[in-house]
Amino acid sequence: MSQFHALPHTATFLEAREPRKALLSRLTTALTVARTRRALAQMDAASLADIGLSSAQVRTEMRRPFWDIAPQCVR
């Protein structure tokens, strides 16, 4: 299994119907994002180039707080 994880998707309808599940889902997603960002920070330049990222992009990503999640990751 890869050390990098795909981001889980959160259904927005959960927020209205089941707020506890929605909160847990968002928290799980935020922790996954934080883990993924730490993994990116540990990658060397060649590995980053393989996945199409630059060191500058990774530094920018690392500056973001763990709760700052791209909208496409939260559905």
SULQUI-V547723 format. One record per pair of residues at least 24 apart in sequence whose C-alpha atoms are under 10 Angstrom apart, sorted by the first residue. I is the first residue (numbers start at 0). J is the second residue. D is the distance in whole Angstrom. If there is no record, write none. Layout:
# SULQUI-V547723
I,J,D  I,J,D
This chain:
# SULQUI-V547723
2,34,10  2,35,9  2,38,8  3,31,9  3,34,8  3,35,6  3,36,10  3,37,10  3,38,7  3,39,9  4,31,7  4,32,9  4,34,8  4,35,7  4,38,10  5,31,8  5,32,9  5,35,9  5,72,10  6,30,10  6,31,7  6,32,7  6,35,9  6,71,10  6,72,7  6,73,9  7,31,8  7,32,9  7,72,7  7,73,8  7,74,9  8,71,8  8,72,6  8,73,6  8,74,6  9,71,10  9,72,7  9,73,5  9,74,5  10,72,10  10,73,7  10,74,5  11,73,8  11,74,5  12,74,9  13,74,10  24,73,9  25,66,9  25,68,9  25,72,10  25,73,8  25,74,10  26,65,10  26,66,8  28,65,9  28,66,9  28,68,8  28,72,8  28,73,8  29,64,9  29,65,6  29,66,5  29,67,8  29,68,7  29,72,10  29,73,10  30,65,7  30,66,8  31,65,9  32,64,10  32,65,7  32,66,8  32,67,9  32,68,7  32,69,9  32,72,9  33,60,10  33,61,9  33,63,9  33,64,8  33,65,5  33,66,8  33,67,10  33,68,9  34,65,9  35,61,10  36,60,7  36,61,6  36,62,10  36,63,9  36,65,9  37,61,7
